[in-house]
Amino acid sequence: MRLLIAESSDHVITKARGTGGHDRMRDQGQPGGEVYDWFRRGIAMLAQGNAGAAVQLLSHAVEQEPHSRAIREALARAQFETRAYAAALENFRAVALADPSDDYAQFGWGLSAARLGDFEASAEHLALAVAMRPSSEPYRAALRQTRATLKARAGGFGTVGGDRRRHAGVPAVESPAAPHADPYADPRDDPQGDPPRDR
């Protein structure tokens, strides 16, 4: 399933008035249309698998509406898909700091941190997401994987391949955790959990 963001009153997405704004935006190297148009087109591109183009559009939208959590979340998802994990983390973090009860932002923050190799931070934010939405299996699975990686790094599972590998001069290789195969999948759409909330 893909995460779809519905419009609601808690988002700050404004529409420019008149046609002068359109010309001014094009003159400044921005795409044609209004912020709302960029947001909708960015979401559509993201759903079609064109995350790179979505990043471009949504970056312009965030510049114009920096306090919009909906736009920042969409940009973070696009950045995650393009493997710009540090940028994705910053945007998920901004959403989570603006609304600490946003479980999906905590989830995205945790996934991005894991991809960057910061499994301690990943475990912290994934645990928050699970605490807020314990019925979400994707949240719980991501947290289990991150905790397993931390345990393996601490020697909790012993050496991979035993002494034979070590004596043969083959270094133990840890594969990075892949907490979630589809960054667009919205755990809030879990049919066994609560229905997705409007954003």
VEXTILUM-534738 format. One record per atom (N, C-alpha, C): x negated, y, z negated; atom name; residue number from 1. Coordinates in Angstrom, 2 decimals. Example, Ala and Ser with C-alpha at 12.3 -4.5 7.8 and 13.67 -1.06 7.14 Angstrom:
<recs>
       X       Y       Z torlum fiti
  -13.19   -5.69   -7.80      N    1
  -12.30   -4.50   -7.80     CA    1
  -13.20   -3.30   -7.80      C    1
  -12.85   -2.25   -7.08      N    2
  -13.67   -1.06   -7.14     CA    2
  -12.90    0.03   -7.87      C    2
</recs>
This chain:
<recs>
       X       Y       Z torlum fiti
   -0.83   -1.19    0.00      N    1
    0.00    0.00    0.00     CA    1
   -0.86    1.24    0.00      C    1
   -0.36    2.30    0.58      N    2
   -1.11    3.54    0.61     CA    2
   -0.43    4.56   -0.29      C    2
   -1.26    5.38   -0.90      N    3
   -0.73    6.39   -1.81     CA    3
   -0.08    7.50   -1.01      C    3
    1.16    7.77   -1.28      N    4
    1.86    8.86   -0.63     CA    4
    2.17    9.91   -1.67      C    4
    1.90   11.15   -1.34      N    5
    2.15   12.23   -2.27     CA    5
    3.42   12.96   -1.86      C    5
    4.40   12.92   -2.71      N    6
    5.65   13.63   -2.45     CA    6
    5.53   15.05   -2.97      C    6
    6.29   15.94   -2.38      N    7
    6.26   17.32   -2.83     CA    7
    7.07   17.46   -4.12      C    7
    6.59   18.27   -5.01      N    8
    7.36   18.58   -6.21     CA    8
    6.99   19.97   -6.68      C    8
    7.73   20.48   -7.64      N    9
    7.57   21.86   -8.06     CA    9
    6.28   22.12   -8.82      C    9
    5.58   21.07   -9.28      N   10
    4.38   21.32  -10.07     CA   10
    3.15   21.57   -9.20      C   10
    3.31   21.53   -7.89      N   11
    2.18   21.80   -7.01     CA   11
    2.19   23.25   -6.55      C   11
    1.01   23.78   -6.43      N   12
    0.87   25.15   -5.98     CA   12
    0.43   25.11   -4.53      C   12
    1.36   25.03   -3.63      N   13
    1.06   25.06   -2.20     CA   13
    1.90   26.17   -1.61      C   13
    1.25   27.22   -1.17      N   14
    1.98   28.38   -0.67     CA   14
    1.96   28.38    0.84      C   14
    2.92   29.07    1.41      N   15
    2.98   29.24    2.85     CA   15
    2.73   30.71    3.17      C   15
    1.86   30.93    4.13      N   16
    1.59   32.31    4.55     CA   16
    2.80   32.84    5.30      C   16
    3.03   34.11    5.22      N   17
    4.15   34.74    5.91     CA   17
    3.67   35.43    7.17      C   17
    4.47   35.31    8.23      N   18
    4.16   36.04    9.45     CA   18
    3.11   35.32   10.29      C   18
    2.91   35.80   11.52      N   19
    1.97   35.18   12.43     CA   19
    0.58   35.77   12.32      C   19
    0.45   36.92   11.70      N   20
   -0.87   37.53   11.56     CA   20
   -1.81   36.64   10.79      C   20
   -1.29   35.92    9.81      N   21
   -2.11   35.02    9.02     CA   21
   -2.72   33.92    9.87      C   21
   -1.96   33.43   10.85      N   22
   -2.46   32.36   11.70     CA   22
   -3.66   32.84   12.50      C   22
   -3.55   34.04   13.13      N   23
   -4.65   34.57   13.92     CA   23
   -5.87   34.82   13.05      C   23
   -5.65   35.37   11.86      N   24
   -6.77   35.68   10.96     CA   24
   -7.48   34.38   10.58      C   24
   -6.73   33.30   10.32      N   25
   -7.34   32.05    9.93     CA   25
   -8.19   31.49   11.07      C   25
   -7.69   31.57   12.30      N   26
   -8.46   31.05   13.43     CA   26
   -9.73   31.87   13.62      C   26
   -9.64   33.20   13.43      N   27
  -10.81   34.06   13.60     CA   27
  -11.88   33.72   12.57      C   27
  -11.52   33.24   11.40      N   28
  -12.48   32.91   10.35     CA   28
  -12.98   31.47   10.46      C   28
  -12.69   30.80   11.56      N   29
  -13.16   29.43   11.75     CA   29
  -12.32   28.39   11.03      C   29
  -11.15   28.76   10.59      N   30
  -10.26   27.82    9.91     CA   30
   -9.29   27.24   10.93      C   30
   -8.73   26.08   10.64      N   31
   -7.76   25.49   11.56     CA   31
   -6.50   26.34   11.63      C   31
   -5.77   26.19   12.72      N   32
   -4.52   26.92   12.86     CA   32
   -3.48   26.40   11.88      C   32
   -2.53   27.23   11.57      N   33
   -1.47   26.84   10.65     CA   33
   -1.68   27.43    9.28      C   33
   -0.89   26.92    8.35      N   34
   -0.91   27.41    6.97     CA   34
   -1.46   26.32    6.06      C   34
   -1.71   26.66    4.81      N   35
   -2.26   25.71    3.85     CA   35
   -1.38   24.46    3.77      C   35
   -0.08   24.65    3.72      N   36
    0.83   23.51    3.64     CA   36
    0.67   22.61    4.86      C   36
    0.49   23.22    6.04      N   37
    0.29   22.44    7.26     CA   37
   -1.00   21.62    7.19      C   37
   -2.07   22.23    6.68      N   38
   -3.34   21.53    6.56     CA   38
   -3.19   20.34    5.62      C   38
   -2.47   20.57    4.52      N   39
   -2.25   19.51    3.54     CA   39
   -1.50   18.33    4.19      C   39
   -0.39   18.63    4.85      N   40
    0.42   17.57    5.46     CA   40
   -0.36   16.83    6.56      C   40
   -1.10   17.60    7.40      N   41
   -1.89   16.96    8.45     CA   41
   -3.02   16.13    7.85      C   41
   -3.63   16.63    6.78      N   42
   -4.69   15.89    6.12     CA   42
   -4.18   14.57    5.57      C   42
   -3.02   14.60    4.93      N   43
   -2.41   13.38    4.40     CA   43
   -2.11   12.40    5.54      C   43
   -1.60   12.91    6.65      N   44
   -1.29   12.04    7.79     CA   44
   -2.56   11.41    8.34      C   44
   -3.63   12.19    8.47      N   45
   -4.89   11.65    8.97     CA   45
   -5.45   10.59    8.03      C   45
   -5.31   10.84    6.75      N   46
   -5.77    9.88    5.74     CA   46
   -5.01    8.56    5.87      C   46
   -3.71    8.65    6.06      N   47
   -2.87    7.45    6.21     CA   47
   -3.21    6.69    7.48      C   47
   -3.68    7.42    8.51      N   48
   -4.04    6.79    9.79     CA   48
   -5.47    6.27    9.79      C   48
   -6.20    6.45    8.69      N   49
   -7.57    5.96    8.61     CA   49
   -8.62    6.92    9.12      C   49
   -8.24    8.17    9.36      N   50
   -9.19    9.17    9.85     CA   50
   -9.61   10.07    8.68      C   50
  -10.34    9.49    7.75      N   51
  -10.69   10.20    6.52     CA   51
  -11.64   11.37    6.76      C   51
  -12.53   11.25    7.74      N   52
  -13.46   12.35    8.02     CA   52
  -12.74   13.62    8.42      C   52
  -11.76   13.49    9.33      N   53
  -10.98   14.67    9.74     CA   53
  -10.13   15.17    8.58      C   53
   -9.62   14.25    7.76      N   54
   -8.83   14.66    6.60     CA   54
   -9.68   15.48    5.63      C   54
  -10.94   15.09    5.44      N   55
  -11.82   15.86    4.56     CA   55
  -11.95   17.29    5.06      C   55
  -12.11   17.46    6.36      N   56
  -12.27   18.80    6.93     CA   56
  -11.04   19.67    6.66      C   56
   -9.88   19.15    6.97      N   57
   -8.64   19.91    6.77     CA   57
   -8.38   20.19    5.29      C   57
   -8.52   19.16    4.48      N   58
   -8.20   19.32    3.06     CA   58
   -9.22   20.20    2.34      C   58
  -10.45   20.24    2.83      N   59
  -11.45   21.15    2.25     CA   59
  -11.02   22.59    2.46      C   59
  -10.52   22.90    3.66      N   60
  -10.01   24.25    3.92     CA   60
   -8.82   24.56    3.01      C   60
   -7.96   23.57    2.83      N   61
   -6.78   23.77    1.98     CA   61
   -7.19   24.03    0.53      C   61
   -8.18   23.30    0.03      N   62
   -8.64   23.50   -1.35     CA   62
   -9.27   24.88   -1.51      C   62
   -9.98   25.36   -0.49      N   63
  -10.55   26.71   -0.57     CA   63
   -9.46   27.76   -0.76      C   63
   -8.33   27.57   -0.10      N   64
   -7.23   28.53   -0.19     CA   64
   -6.39   28.33   -1.44      C   64
   -6.26   27.10   -1.90      N   65
   -5.42   26.77   -3.07     CA   65
   -6.23   25.92   -4.05      C   65
   -7.23   26.51   -4.70      N   66
   -8.13   25.71   -5.56     CA   66
   -7.46   25.09   -6.78      C   66
   -6.29   25.58   -7.17      N   67
   -5.63   25.06   -8.37     CA   67
   -4.57   24.00   -8.06      C   67
   -4.42   23.65   -6.78      N   68
   -3.43   22.64   -6.41     CA   68
   -3.98   21.24   -6.69      C   68
   -3.38   20.56   -7.65      N   69
   -3.81   19.20   -7.97     CA   69
   -3.51   18.24   -6.82      C   69
   -2.42   18.45   -6.13      N   70
   -2.05   17.55   -5.02     CA   70
   -3.09   17.61   -3.91      C   70
   -3.52   18.81   -3.57      N   71
   -4.51   18.94   -2.50     CA   71
   -5.85   18.36   -2.95      C   71
   -6.25   18.64   -4.18      N   72
   -7.53   18.11   -4.67     CA   72
   -7.53   16.58   -4.73      C   72
   -6.42   16.01   -5.15      N   73
   -6.35   14.55   -5.20     CA   73
   -6.46   13.97   -3.81      C   73
   -5.77   14.57   -2.84      N   74
   -5.83   14.07   -1.47     CA   74
   -7.25   14.21   -0.92      C   74
   -7.91   15.34   -1.21      N   75
   -9.29   15.53   -0.77     CA   75
  -10.20   14.49   -1.42      C   75
  -10.02   14.23   -2.71      N   76
  -10.84   13.24   -3.41     CA   76
  -10.67   11.87   -2.78      C   76
   -9.45   11.51   -2.43      N   77
   -9.21   10.21   -1.79     CA   77
   -9.92   10.13   -0.44      C   77
   -9.87   11.22    0.34      N   78
  -10.54   11.24    1.64     CA   78
  -12.05   11.16    1.45      C   78
  -12.57   11.88    0.48      N   79
  -14.00   11.84    0.22     CA   79
  -14.44   10.45   -0.23      C   79
  -13.64    9.80   -1.06      N   80
  -13.95    8.44   -1.49     CA   80
  -14.02    7.52   -0.28      C   80
  -13.07    7.66    0.63      N   81
  -13.03    6.82    1.82     CA   81
  -14.25    7.04    2.71      C   81
  -14.78    8.26    2.76      N   82
  -15.96    8.54    3.58     CA   82
  -17.25    8.29    2.81      C   82
  -17.14    7.70    1.63      N   83
  -18.27    7.35    0.78     CA   83
  -19.01    8.57    0.22      C   83
  -18.33    9.68    0.17      N   84
  -18.87   10.87   -0.48     CA   84
  -18.44   10.79   -1.95      C   84
  -19.01    9.83   -2.67      N   85
  -18.53    9.50   -4.01     CA   85
  -18.75   10.62   -5.02      C   85
  -19.86   11.35   -4.90      N   86
  -20.11   12.43   -5.85     CA   86
  -19.07   13.54   -5.68      C   86
  -18.74   13.87   -4.43      N   87
  -17.73   14.89   -4.18     CA   87
  -16.35   14.40   -4.63      C   87
  -16.05   13.13   -4.37      N   88
  -14.78   12.56   -4.80     CA   88
  -14.66   12.62   -6.31      C   88
  -15.74   12.27   -7.00      N   89
  -15.73   12.29   -8.46     CA   89
  -15.42   13.70   -8.96      C   89
  -16.05   14.70   -8.37      N   90
  -15.82   16.08   -8.83     CA   90
  -14.36   16.49   -8.66      C   90
  -13.75   16.10   -7.56      N   91
  -12.35   16.48   -7.35     CA   91
  -11.40   15.67   -8.22      C   91
  -11.65   14.36   -8.39      N   92
  -10.83   13.60   -9.32     CA   92
  -10.98   14.17  -10.73      C   92
  -12.21   14.54  -11.09      N   93
  -12.47   15.11  -12.41     CA   93
  -11.70   16.42  -12.60      C   93
  -11.69   17.27  -11.57      N   94
  -10.96   18.54  -11.66     CA   94
   -9.48   18.30  -11.89      C   94
   -8.91   17.30  -11.22      N   95
   -7.49   16.98  -11.40     CA   95
   -7.25   16.46  -12.82      C   95
   -8.14   15.57  -13.28      N   96
   -7.97   14.99  -14.61     CA   96
   -8.15   16.03  -15.71      C   96
   -9.06   16.97  -15.52      N   97
   -9.24   18.01  -16.53     CA   97
   -8.05   18.97  -16.55      C   97
   -7.45   19.20  -15.37      N   98
   -6.27   20.07  -15.32     CA   98
   -5.06   19.38  -15.94      C   98
   -5.00   18.05  -15.83      N   99
   -3.90   17.28  -16.40     CA   99
   -4.45   15.98  -16.96      C   99
   -4.91   15.98  -18.21      N  100
   -5.52   14.77  -18.79     CA  100
   -4.60   13.55  -18.80      C  100
   -3.31   13.74  -18.64      N  101
   -2.38   12.60  -18.63     CA  101
   -2.21   12.00  -17.24      C  101
   -2.95   12.49  -16.24      N  102
   -2.85   11.97  -14.88     CA  102
   -3.67   10.68  -14.79      C  102
   -3.00    9.55  -14.90      N  103
   -3.69    8.27  -14.91     CA  103
   -4.41    7.99  -13.61      C  103
   -3.83    8.41  -12.48      N  104
   -4.47    8.13  -11.19     CA  104
   -5.77    8.91  -11.04      C  104
   -5.81   10.14  -11.54      N  105
   -7.05   10.93  -11.48     CA  105
   -8.13   10.27  -12.34      C  105
   -7.74    9.75  -13.51      N  106
   -8.70    9.04  -14.35     CA  106
   -9.21    7.79  -13.63      C  106
   -8.32    7.09  -12.97      N  107
   -8.66    5.90  -12.20     CA  107
   -9.65    6.25  -11.08      C  107
   -9.35    7.30  -10.33      N  108
  -10.25    7.73   -9.26     CA  108
  -11.61    8.15   -9.79      C  108
  -11.61    8.86  -10.91      N  109
  -12.86    9.28  -11.56     CA  109
  -13.67    8.03  -11.93      C  109
  -13.01    7.04  -12.51      N  110
  -13.70    5.82  -12.90     CA  110
  -14.25    5.05  -11.72      C  110
  -13.48    4.94  -10.63      N  111
  -13.95    4.23   -9.44     CA  111
  -15.15    4.94   -8.83      C  111
  -15.07    6.28   -8.73      N  112
  -16.16    7.05   -8.14     CA  112
  -17.42    6.91   -8.97      C  112
  -17.28    6.97  -10.29      N  113
  -18.44    6.81  -11.16     CA  113
  -19.08    5.43  -10.97      C  113
  -18.26    4.40  -10.80      N  114
  -18.79    3.05  -10.58     CA  114
  -19.58    3.00   -9.28      C  114
  -19.05    3.61   -8.23      N  115
  -19.75    3.61   -6.95     CA  115
  -21.08    4.37   -7.03      C  115
  -21.18    5.30   -7.96      N  116
  -22.42    6.06   -8.16     CA  116
  -23.35    5.37   -9.15      C  116
  -22.91    4.22   -9.70      N  117
  -23.74    3.46  -10.61     CA  117
  -23.65    3.87  -12.06      C  117
  -22.73    4.78  -12.39      N  118
  -22.56    5.21  -13.78     CA  118
  -21.42    4.40  -14.40      C  118
  -21.75    3.19  -14.81      N  119
  -20.72    2.27  -15.28     CA  119
  -20.21    2.62  -16.67      C  119
  -21.01    3.33  -17.45      N  120
  -20.54    3.78  -18.76     CA  120
  -19.39    4.77  -18.59      C  120
  -19.59    5.78  -17.73      N  121
  -18.52    6.75  -17.46     CA  121
  -17.34    6.07  -16.79      C  121
  -17.64    5.13  -15.89      N  122
  -16.58    4.40  -15.21     CA  122
  -15.69    3.68  -16.22      C  122
  -16.31    2.97  -17.15      N  123
  -15.54    2.22  -18.15     CA  123
  -14.68    3.16  -18.99      C  123
  -15.23    4.31  -19.34      N  124
  -14.47    5.28  -20.16     CA  124
  -13.21    5.74  -19.45      C  124
  -13.33    6.13  -18.18      N  125
  -12.17    6.69  -17.48     CA  125
  -11.20    5.60  -17.02      C  125
  -11.73    4.44  -16.67      N  126
  -10.82    3.35  -16.33     CA  126
  -10.04    2.89  -17.56      C  126
  -10.69    2.90  -18.73      N  127
   -9.99    2.53  -19.97     CA  127
   -8.88    3.53  -20.26      C  127
   -9.12    4.82  -20.00      N  128
   -8.07    5.82  -20.18     CA  128
   -6.91    5.55  -19.24      C  128
   -7.22    5.24  -17.98      N  129
   -6.16    4.95  -17.01     CA  129
   -5.33    3.75  -17.45      C  129
   -6.01    2.70  -17.92      N  130
   -5.31    1.49  -18.38     CA  130
   -4.46    1.81  -19.61      C  130
   -4.99    2.62  -20.52      N  131
   -4.23    2.97  -21.72     CA  131
   -2.96    3.73  -21.35      C  131
   -3.04    4.57  -20.32      N  132
   -1.87    5.35  -19.90     CA  132
   -0.88    4.53  -19.09      C  132
   -1.40    3.53  -18.40      N  133
   -0.53    2.72  -17.54     CA  133
   -0.96    1.24  -17.64      C  133
   -0.68    0.62  -18.75      N  134
   -1.15   -0.76  -18.97     CA  134
   -0.54   -1.78  -18.02      C  134
    0.56   -1.47  -17.37      N  135
    1.18   -2.42  -16.46     CA  135
    0.48   -2.51  -15.11      C  135
   -0.50   -1.63  -14.84      N  136
   -1.15   -1.60  -13.54     CA  136
   -2.27   -2.63  -13.45      C  136
   -2.07   -3.66  -12.66      N  137
   -3.10   -4.68  -12.47     CA  137
   -4.34   -4.11  -11.78      C  137
   -4.22   -3.24  -10.77      N  138
   -5.45   -2.66  -10.18     CA  138
   -6.28   -1.90  -11.20      C  138
   -5.64   -1.18  -12.10      N  139
   -6.40   -0.49  -13.14     CA  139
   -7.13   -1.49  -14.03      C  139
   -6.41   -2.53  -14.46      N  140
   -7.01   -3.51  -15.36     CA  140
   -8.14   -4.28  -14.68      C  140
   -7.95   -4.61  -13.39      N  141
   -8.98   -5.33  -12.64     CA  141
  -10.24   -4.49  -12.50      C  141
  -10.08   -3.22  -12.20      N  142
  -11.24   -2.33  -12.06     CA  142
  -11.99   -2.22  -13.38      C  142
  -11.25   -2.11  -14.48      N  143
  -11.89   -2.01  -15.79     CA  143
  -12.62   -3.31  -16.13      C  143
  -12.01   -4.46  -15.83      N  144
  -12.68   -5.74  -16.09     CA  144
  -14.00   -5.83  -15.32      C  144
  -13.98   -5.42  -14.05      N  145
  -15.19   -5.49  -13.24     CA  145
  -16.29   -4.57  -13.77      C  145
  -15.89   -3.37  -14.16      N  146
  -16.89   -2.44  -14.69     CA  146
  -17.47   -2.97  -16.00      C  146
  -16.62   -3.48  -16.87      N  147
  -17.12   -4.02  -18.13     CA  147
  -18.01   -5.25  -17.90      C  147
  -17.66   -6.06  -16.90      N  148
  -18.49   -7.22  -16.59     CA  148
  -19.86   -6.78  -16.09      C  148
  -19.90   -5.72  -15.29      N  149
  -21.18   -5.20  -14.81     CA  149
  -22.01   -4.69  -15.97      C  149
  -21.38   -3.97  -16.89      N  150
  -22.11   -3.48  -18.07     CA  150
  -22.65   -4.64  -18.89      C  150
  -21.84   -5.68  -19.06      N  151
  -22.26   -6.83  -19.84     CA  151
  -23.42   -7.55  -19.16      C  151
  -23.34   -7.69  -17.84      N  152
  -24.42   -8.34  -17.09     CA  152
  -25.71   -7.54  -17.20      C  152
  -25.61   -6.26  -17.12      N  153
  -26.80   -5.41  -17.23     CA  153
  -27.41   -5.49  -18.62      C  153
  -26.57   -5.73  -19.61      N  154
  -27.07   -5.84  -20.99     CA  154
  -27.56   -7.25  -21.30      C  154
  -27.48   -8.15  -20.32      N  155
  -27.94   -9.52  -20.54     CA  155
  -26.89  -10.43  -21.11      C  155
  -25.65  -10.01  -21.09      N  156
  -24.57  -10.79  -21.67     CA  156
  -24.28  -12.09  -20.95      C  156
  -24.68  -12.21  -19.68      N  157
  -24.42  -13.42  -18.92     CA  157
  -25.70  -14.21  -18.68      C  157
  -26.80  -13.82  -19.28      N  158
  -28.07  -14.50  -19.05     CA  158
  -28.65  -14.08  -17.71      C  158
  -29.70  -14.73  -17.29      N  159
  -30.35  -14.36  -16.04     CA  159
  -29.65  -15.02  -14.87      C  159
  -29.55  -14.29  -13.79      N  160
  -28.93  -14.83  -12.59     CA  160
  -29.93  -15.77  -11.93      C  160
  -29.55  -16.99  -11.69      N  161
  -30.42  -17.95  -11.02     CA  161
  -31.40  -18.64  -11.96      C  161
  -31.39  -18.28  -13.23      N  162
  -32.25  -18.94  -14.21     CA  162
  -33.72  -18.60  -14.02      C  162
  -34.58  -19.32  -14.75      N  163
  -36.01  -19.06  -14.73     CA  163
  -36.62  -19.39  -13.39      C  163
  -36.02  -20.31  -12.65      N  164
  -36.58  -20.71  -11.37     CA  164
  -36.73  -19.51  -10.45      C  164
  -35.72  -18.62  -10.39      N  165
  -35.80  -17.43   -9.53     CA  165
  -36.89  -16.50  -10.03      C  165
  -36.97  -16.32  -11.33      N  166
  -37.95  -15.39  -11.88     CA  166
  -39.36  -15.88  -11.56      C  166
  -39.60  -17.20  -11.72      N  167
  -40.93  -17.75  -11.47     CA  167
  -41.27  -17.72   -9.99      C  167
  -40.26  -17.79   -9.16      N  168
  -40.51  -17.75   -7.72     CA  168
  -40.78  -16.33   -7.24      C  168
  -40.68  -15.36   -8.12      N  169
  -40.95  -13.97   -7.73     CA  169
  -39.77  -13.29   -7.06      C  169
  -38.60  -13.88   -7.15      N  170
  -37.41  -13.29   -6.53     CA  170
  -36.71  -12.45   -7.57      C  170
  -36.60  -11.15   -7.33      N  171
  -35.94  -10.30   -8.32     CA  171
  -34.44  -10.58   -8.37      C  171
  -33.90  -10.46   -9.56      N  172
  -32.45  -10.60   -9.70     CA  172
  -31.80   -9.39   -9.07      C  172
  -30.81   -9.61   -8.25      N  173
  -30.14   -8.52   -7.54     CA  173
  -28.71   -8.43   -8.04      C  173
  -28.33   -7.26   -8.46      N  174
  -26.94   -7.04   -8.89     CA  174
  -26.21   -6.36   -7.75      C  174
  -25.11   -6.93   -7.36      N  175
  -24.32   -6.25   -6.34     CA  175
  -23.48   -5.19   -7.03      C  175
  -23.34   -4.02   -6.38      N  176
  -22.54   -2.97   -7.02     CA  176
  -21.10   -3.40   -7.15      C  176
  -20.48   -2.95   -8.20      N  177
  -19.07   -3.29   -8.41     CA  177
  -18.23   -2.64   -7.34      C  177
  -17.26   -3.35   -6.86      N  178
  -16.30   -2.81   -5.91     CA  178
  -14.96   -2.87   -6.59      C  178
  -14.69   -1.91   -7.49      N  179
  -13.51   -2.02   -8.34     CA  179
  -12.19   -2.10   -7.60      C  179
  -12.14   -1.55   -6.39      N  180
  -10.86   -1.55   -5.72     CA  180
  -11.11   -1.54   -4.24      C  180
  -10.57   -2.49   -3.51      N  181
  -10.85   -2.60   -2.09     CA  181
  -10.25   -1.47   -1.29      C  181
   -9.11   -0.98   -1.67      N  182
   -8.43    0.06   -0.91     CA  182
   -8.24    1.29   -1.77      C  182
   -9.05    2.36   -1.54      N  183
   -8.93    3.53   -2.41     CA  183
   -7.60    4.24   -2.26      C  183
   -6.84    3.91   -1.19      N  184
   -5.55    4.55   -1.00     CA  184
   -4.44    3.85   -1.75      C  184
   -4.66    2.61   -2.09      N  185
   -3.59    1.85   -2.73     CA  185
   -3.24    2.54   -4.04      C  185
   -1.99    2.79   -4.21      N  186
   -1.54    3.49   -5.41     CA  186
   -1.04    2.47   -6.41      C  186
   -1.78    2.29   -7.50      N  187
   -1.32    1.33   -8.51     CA  187
    0.04    1.69   -9.07      C  187
    0.46    2.94   -8.91      N  188
    1.79    3.34   -9.38     CA  188
    2.87    2.70   -8.56      C  188
    2.51    2.17   -7.35      N  189
    3.48    1.48   -6.51     CA  189
    3.59    0.01   -6.86      C  189
    2.89   -0.43   -7.88      N  190
    2.93   -1.82   -8.32     CA  190
    4.38   -2.22   -8.58      C  190
    4.90   -3.21   -7.83      N  191
    6.32   -3.56   -8.00     CA  191
    6.65   -4.05   -9.40      C  191
    5.64   -4.51  -10.16      N  192
    5.92   -4.98  -11.51     CA  192
    5.79   -3.85  -12.52      C  192
    5.29   -2.70  -12.08      N  193
    5.13   -1.57  -12.99     CA  193
    6.24   -0.56  -12.79      C  193
    5.97    0.66  -13.21      N  194
    6.97    1.70  -13.05     CA  194
    7.03    2.15  -11.60      C  194
    8.14    2.74  -11.17      N  195
    8.21    3.25   -9.80     CA  195
    7.26    4.41   -9.64      C  195
    6.80    4.69   -8.39      N  196
    5.87    5.80   -8.19     CA  196
    6.52    7.11   -8.59      C  196
    5.73    7.99   -9.19      N  197
    6.29    9.27   -9.59     CA  197
    6.08   10.28   -8.49      C  197
    6.96   11.23   -8.41      N  198
    6.81   12.31   -7.45     CA  198
    5.63   13.15   -7.86      C  198
    4.87   13.64   -6.88      N  199
    3.71   14.49   -7.16     CA  199
    4.00   15.91   -6.75      C  199
</recs>
